Amino acid sequence: MKNVLFLFSAIVLLLSACTKDYEQESYSFFRPVYKTKDEVKANIKSNNAEPLTKPGKLFIKGSYVFLNDLDKGVHIIDYSNPSSPQKIGFISIPGNVDIAVRGNYLYADCYTDLVTIDISNPANVILKSFIEGVFPHRAYDGNFQGDSSKVIVNWIKVDTMIRKPHHNYRNFFDNNSILNATFSGSNSAGSPNGIGGSMARFALYNNRMFTVSHNDLKVFNTSNAALPSYTGKINLNQGDIETIYPYQDKLFIGSQSGMFIYSVANPDIPTKLGASTHIRACDPVIAEGNYAYVTLKGGAQCGGFTNQLEVVDISNLLAPIRLKIYPMTSPEGLSKDGNNLFVCDGSNGLVIFNASNPLAIQQISKVSNIIPFDVIATNGLALVVAKDGLYFINYQNPSAPVISGKVETTK
């Protein structure tokens, strides 16, 4: 960091020597706050409820929802009364993005490490295990290279003024290129497993947990749920992997270039069955019966300009066939409960379809004025992660859904 700051100062001085016309501009950068790994482990426990700031992935188990707060940790929310959900605690897990729940245990990433937490008493959770280095692809946002012996637990915003040439080199500074690149702060009945959303990178099947990174699939044995073990990884020979969805003994993996189907008949060595490719776009996927449902979202991060819902015939897993395309606004997460299909469609809100005939899906209603990211729909209640919080939406009457409760973000 000192080297980068020195370089930045040197550039400013050099430019100062080249011209006599100057102006002042304000800039911001983020300074990391470090703790030792022992300090981080000591704080992975039940803490008082905290404000929700950046809602991310969610997992539900019983009457509790475990909601990731991006790079900060996990909120525990009691939604036994959906009209008045209660945050009952917060688990501080720096660098946390993904979670999964098996029985009484929560699995979560802590930057490059996997932590296992006993949640049998949600008011008094206990750290059980810590597997280091299993997610080496996880870097600090912006590929910042920090002190490798410690963990970044927060970022402090620092505002500063820079004296710079008025005419020359303006474009060099206008995009904050140096500062942002370096300092910016920060995705079956009787089963013991909880339910995750379609945007998840962690998936559970029987006594295994599967995780995906940019280009690989990792396997963890959770037979001893309190002390999972890392089994190994499968190179997917495909980049831009984004999501994973378990269905029966199959894994449906979404990437920016297609959907890939893997068999877990041998859970420690998943094998590829078939694929359905598409033009470049973000791509979560769910499956039910003979069909998979895929949303494609275009844009700067996802690439391309396509925004649509695809229905794919997976009756032949070795050769899935795209059957139908439905135009959307900016779709992301999706969920299905019976004939009801729920799609998070950006500024268009949460859209509810009748999917009794996958080849003739009909919109029946939508919840407007929210920008949803992911959804889990079950037993007449949809839990929706949105930009401004976690919504609880009653769809007992799918044609007239009602927002029954909400956990709001702090602005």
N, C-alpha and C positions, 0 to 999 in steps of 0.2 A: 504494500500500500504506500509506504514511504517513497519507494522508487517512482510510483505513478504520480504522486503529488509533486515530487521534485521535478519530474519531466514536465508536468503541467506548468509549474512555476517558471521553468526555463523557457518554455514556449512563449509565455506571456511576456517575459523580459525581452526575448528576442524580437517579438513583434513591436514592443515598445521602442526599441532602438531603430526601427525602420520607418516610423512615421510620427508626426507631431500631432495628428488629429486623433483624439481619444473619445471614448464614451464609456459610461458605467452600465454594466448589466448584472442582474441578480441571477444566481444559479443555486441549485440545491444538489446535495449528494447525501448518501446514507452511510453513516459510520457504523460498523458492526459492533455489537456488544457480545462478549464472549463469556462462557462458563466452561469449567472443566467437565469431562464426561461424568465424573463421579457426582458433581453438583447437579448435572442434568438428571442422572438416574435417581438421585435423592428426591427430586421434585416431581417424578412421575408417580403421582399419588392423587388422592382426592383433595382438590382445592376448592375454595368457594367458587360459586358460579361467577362467570365473567361475561362482559358484553360480547355479543357476536359481531365480528368485524368482516371477515371474508369467508362466507359459507362455501363449503366445497362438497366432498363426497359424504354419503350417508349410509348407514346400516341400521336396520331395525331388528329388535329381538324382544318379543313379548310386548309390554307396554312402554318400552324405552326406545328412543332413537338416539343413536350415537352420530353426532354431526361434526365433521372435520372443520376446523377454522384454519384456513390455509397457512401452513408453515408454523402454526402456533400450538395446536393440540386438538383435543376432542371435547365437545360439550356433551353432557349427559342430560337428556330431556325426558321427563315423564309425561307421556301424552295419553295417559289413561282417561283423561278428560280432554278430548281434542279441542274443545272450545276454550280451554284454559291451560295450555301446555306450560310445564314448569321446568326451568333449568335448575337442576339439583346439584350440579357440580361441574368442574372443569379439570381435565387431565392435561397438564402441560407437557407437550411433546414437540420440541423444536424440530422444524423441518418436516412435520407430518403433512402428508397429502392423501394417503390411502389407508383404509381400515377394513377389517372384516371381523365378524363375531361368530365364534363356535362355542356353543354351550355357555359356560361361564367365563369365557376368555375372549379378550379383545386383542387382535393383532394390528400393529400399526408400524409404519415406517418412521424412523427418526433419522432423516437424511439417509446415510448409507446403511443404517442398522435396522434390524427388526426387533421390536419389543413385544412381549407378551404380558398382558395385564389381567389379573383376576378381577372380574366385575361381578362376582356372585352377590356382593353387597355394593350396589352402585354408589352408596354414600361413603364407602371406605374401600376404594380399589387398592390393589397391591401389585407392584411390579414383580413378575415371576421369572422372566428370562430376558436376555439381551444378546442377540446374535449380531456380531459386528461384521461390517464390510460386505454384506450380501447384496447390496444395491449400489455397486460402484458407479453406476451411471448417474446417480443423483448428485448434482452439483448445486452450489448456491446460485441463485438467480443471476443471470448475466455472466455465468461461468467465472464468478469471482473466486479467486484462489486465496482462501483465508489461512489462518493458523491451523494446521492439520492436527495439532495436539489438543485442540479445544473445539467447542461447538458454538456456533452463532445462535443466540437465543432471541435477539431483537436487533432492530436497526434504528438508529437515531438520525432524524433528518437534520441536516446542517445547512443553513442558508448563508450564502456569501456573496460578496460583490466582486466583480472582475473588471479591471480597467483594460480596455482593449481598443484597437484601432477602429476608427469610425468607418473607413471605407474599405481598406484592404482586409482580406481574410474573413469577411463576415460569415460566409457560408460554413467555414471551418468550425465556428463556435455555435451557430444557431441551433444545431440539433443536439447540443450537449453530449457529443459523441464520446469524449473522454470520460466525463462524469458518469453517464448512464452505463456505459459498458463495464465500468469497474465497480460502481458503488450501489447500483439500484437494488432495493430490497424486494423482497418478493411481493394433483387433477379426478322339499317334499314332506309330506305329513310325517310327523314323528322324528324328523331330522333335527339334530341339535344345532344346526346351522341357522344363522339369521338370514335376513333378506337384504341384498345389496342393490344399488341402482345400476343403470345401464352404462354409466360413465366410469365404472370401477376398473381399477387395474389389479385388484385382488379378487379371487374367486375361490369358493369352497365347493368341494365335492367329496362326500363321505368323509374320510379321515385324511384328506389331502388339501393343501392350499396351493393355488397356482397364482403366480404374479407375472405380469408382463412389463417389460421395459421397451425401449425403442426398437430392439431387434431380437430379444430373447424371451423365453418362457422358463420361469424357475418353479421348482417343485419343493414343497415343504411337507414333511410327514407330521401330522397333528394327532396321531394315535394317542400320544400323551399330550393332551391339549395344553397343559401347563408348560410343557417343555418341548416345543416343536423342534424338529431337526431339519437342516437343509439337505435335500436329497441330491439336487443337481440342476442343470439347466439344459434347455434345448435351444439351439440356434435356429431361429425361424427363417433365416435366409431372406428376410424381408424387413425393411426399415419402416419408420413412421407408424409403429404399432401404438394404438391408443387405448383400447378397451378389451375386456374379456368378460364373457357371459357364459355361465355353466348351464347346461340343459341336458337332463338325463346323464348319459355317460359321454357327453360331448362338450367341447369348449368352442365357443364361437368368438373368434378374435377379430376385432375391428382395426383397420389401419386406414391410412389416407389413400390407399390405392385399392382396397378391396376387403372382403370378408373371408376369413380362413377358418376351416372346420377341422378340429383335432379330436381324435378318439382318446379317451383315458381308460380304455379297457385294461391296459397296463398303466396304472396311474403314475408310476415313476418314470415312464418313458412314453409321453404322449406322442401319437403319430398322426401325421397330416392325412386327411381324407380328401377334401375338395376345397375349391375356392370360387368366389364370385368377384371378379374384378370390376372396377369402375374408374371413371376419371378422378383426378386428384381432388379430394375433399375430406373433411373430418367425418368419422364413420363409427358411431356406436351401433350396436346390434342386439336384438333380443330374438328368441326363438320359441315357438310353441307348435306342437303337432308337426305338420308337414311344411310349415312356413317359417321363414325368418323375416324380420322387419328391420330395415336398415335406414337410418337417416343420413343424408349427405348435406354437409354445410360448407359453402364456399366462403372465401374471404382471405384477408391478408395472411392470417396464421395457418389457415387450412389449405390455401391454394385453390385455384379454379373459381368458378362463379356459379356452380350448381347448388341449388337448394331444393331438395326433394326427399320424399319417402319412397323407398323401394320395397316391394314384396318379392321374396325369393322362394322358389319351390325347392325344398330340401329333402323331398321324398327319396331322392337318390343322392346320398351324401357325397358320393364321389364326383357328381356332376350337377351341382346346384344350378338352377335356371332362373334368371330374372323374369318375372311374369308381368309386373305392373309398376308404373311410376306415377306418383302423385306429387304435383308441385307444392312446395312449401315456401315459407318466408325466410327462416333462418333456423332450421331444426337442430336440436341437440338430443338430450336424453329422452327415452321413451319407456313405456311400461304397458302391460296388458293384463286385464282381469276379465275373464270370460270373453264376451264379445266386444268389450270396451277397450279401445286402444287409445292411449294417452301420449301426446307428443308435445314436448317443450319446443315452442316455435318462436323464440326470440321475442321481438316487439309485438308479434301477433298473439302472444300469451300461451296458455295451456289449452291445446285443442283436443277435444274428445271425439273419437270416431266410433261408428258402429262397424266393426270388422268381422261380422258374421260371415260375410262373403269377401275374402281377401282380394278378389278381383273386382270388387265394386264397393270399396270402402266409402262410407258416407259420413261427413261431418254432422254431428248432432248438437254440439254446443262448444263453447270455449269460455275460458276465464281470462278476461282482458285486464289490462293495466298492471300486469306483472311481466317480468322478463325472466322466465324460468330456465334453469340449467339441467336439472335432472328430476325424476319423479319415480316414486314407488307407489303403485296402486294396489290395494288389497282390502277385501271385505268392505267395500263402500267408502273407503277413506284413502285419499291420495295425499302423500307427503311430498311436497314440491320444494326443492331448493331453488331459490330465486336470488336475483341480485340484491334485493333488499331484505332477505330473511328466509325463514322456513315457514311455508304455508301448510295448513291442514284443511283439505278441501273435501267436503262431503258430496259424494256422487251417487247416493242411494237412488236419486232420480237423475240419470246421466244427462237428460235434456235440460236440467236446471241445477247445475252444481252450485254449491254454496261454500264460501270461505267460512269455516267455523272457528278457526284460531290461527295465530301467527306468533312466531318468535322473530322479532325485528332486529335488524342490524343497527349498530350504533354509528351514527353519522359523524 
